[in-house]
Amino acid sequence: MAVTQARIRPSRLMLYISLVETVLLSGLFFAGLSTLFYDKFPLNQYSEALILSSHIVMAMLVAFFGVAILAQGVREGMKSVYLLSILNMIFIGIAAAGGLAFYGTLDPDYSYLMALGFFGSLFCTSSILFYAI
């Protein structure tokens, strides 16, 4: 399928998907800050594991909706939305790699990689959201 700039704006489905992902990214940010403030590694309490688990579940949901945005961007054939959705998936992958490396090594440098991926994904998703409005 050729990607062109034939349409003027994305469909309502793209608006709703990007809105849900933006809300999920807000929840992911809140869960990440809660993990930073209230968890101590290694985890020894149920509440600490619950906070970290909510952060991981939100991250998986963000990845799922990122794939949905990419699929809808390919389906609609709009070049700018397609490129933003590809960039969004790259940033989600960077954040996931940083999170896995941080949890595996507990080196705080990897949390900056998570933050870079998060803010890049937030930028791409909110750009698609504003483009769809």
C-alpha positions in Angstrom: 0.0 0.0 0.0 1.4 3.4 -1.0 1.5 6.1 1.6 0.3 9.4 0.3 -0.9 12.7 1.6 -4.3 12.6 -0.1 -6.5 13.1 3.0 -6.7 16.2 5.0 -7.1 14.8 8.5 -7.2 11.4 10.1 -10.4 9.6 10.9 -12.3 9.6 14.2 -10.9 6.2 15.0 -7.4 7.6 15.0 -8.6 10.4 17.2 -10.0 8.0 19.8 -7.0 5.6 19.7 -4.5 8.5 20.2 -6.7 10.0 22.9 -6.7 6.6 24.8 -2.9 6.3 24.4 -2.4 9.8 25.6 -4.5 9.0 28.7 -2.5 5.8 29.2 0.8 7.7 28.9 -0.5 10.0 31.7 -1.2 7.0 33.9 2.2 5.5 33.0 3.9 8.7 34.1 2.0 8.7 37.4 2.8 5.0 38.0 6.5 5.7 37.1 6.7 8.5 39.6 5.0 6.4 42.2 7.6 3.7 41.5 10.3 6.2 41.9 9.0 7.6 45.2 7.6 4.5 46.9 9.5 1.5 45.7 12.9 0.4 47.0 14.7 -2.3 45.1 14.7 -5.3 45.7 11.0 -5.3 46.4 9.9 -6.8 49.7 6.4 -5.5 50.2 3.1 -6.2 48.3 2.4 -2.5 47.8 5.8 -2.0 46.1 5.1 -4.9 43.8 1.7 -3.6 43.0 3.0 -0.2 42.0 5.7 -1.7 39.8 3.2 -4.1 38.3 0.8 -1.2 37.4 3.7 0.6 35.7 4.5 -2.5 33.6 0.8 -3.1 32.7 0.4 0.5 31.6 3.6 0.2 29.5 2.2 -2.9 27.8 -1.1 -1.1 27.1 0.8 1.8 25.6 2.7 -0.6 23.4 -0.6 -2.2 22.3 -2.2 1.1 21.4 1.0 2.2 19.7 0.7 -0.8 17.4 -3.0 0.2 16.9 -2.0 3.7 15.9 0.6 2.3 13.5 -2.0 0.0 11.9 -4.5 2.8 11.6 -1.9 5.1 10.2 -1.0 2.6 7.5 -4.7 2.0 6.8 -5.4 5.7 6.3 -2.4 6.2 4.1 -1.5 9.7 5.4 2.3 10.2 5.3 2.6 12.5 8.3 0.5 10.3 10.6 2.4 7.2 9.3 5.8 8.7 10.0 4.7 9.9 13.5 3.3 6.4 14.3 6.6 4.8 13.2 8.5 7.3 15.3 6.1 6.6 18.2 6.9 2.8 18.0 10.6 3.5 18.0 10.3 5.6 21.1 8.2 3.0 22.8 10.9 0.4 22.0 13.6 2.7 23.4 11.5 3.1 26.6 10.9 -0.6 26.9 14.6 -1.4 26.4 15.6 1.2 29.0 13.0 -0.3 31.4 14.2 -3.8 31.0 17.9 -2.8 31.3 17.0 -0.7 34.4 15.2 -3.5 36.1 17.9 -6.0 35.2 20.9 -4.0 36.4 19.3 -1.3 38.7 21.6 1.2 37.1 19.9 4.7 37.2 21.3 5.7 33.8 18.8 3.4 32.1 15.9 5.3 33.7 17.0 8.3 31.6 16.6 6.1 28.6 13.1 5.2 29.8 12.3 8.9 30.2 13.6 9.7 26.7 11.4 7.1 25.2 8.4 8.2 27.2 8.7 11.9 26.3 9.3 11.0 22.6 6.2 8.8 22.6 4.2 11.5 24.4 5.2 14.0 21.7 4.3 11.7 18.8 1.0 10.6 20.3 -0.1 14.1 21.2 1.0 15.3 17.7 -1.2 12.7 16.2 -4.0 13.6 18.6 -3.8 17.3 17.7 -3.5 16.5 14.0 -6.7 14.4 14.2 -8.8 17.1 16.0 
